[in-house]
């Protein structure tokens, strides 16, 4: 089947250059990339089930630990994340170290 693709110039040039280096065609590069992108993802193995979990989309993530933070705790951390640094800057500006 024939189709038309609109690609950014830089991407097209990179793909053409890759095809030349690999001694193949632009068509073969595009076909191979599409096959690779559409292939089913390999099963992800969990290196440490105690620490990690595999999510619904096959993405490895850290398991949640503890009770977590409340919205109020998160807001407090956001509001006060620079308090110590601000105090140091104010002290330096006032000539104290």
Secondary structure, 3 states (H helix, E strand, C coil): CCCCCCCCHHHHHHHHHHHHHCCCCHHHHHHHHHHHHHCCCCCCCCCCCCCEEECCCCCEEECCCCCCCCHHHHHHHHHHCCHHHHHHHHHHHCCCC
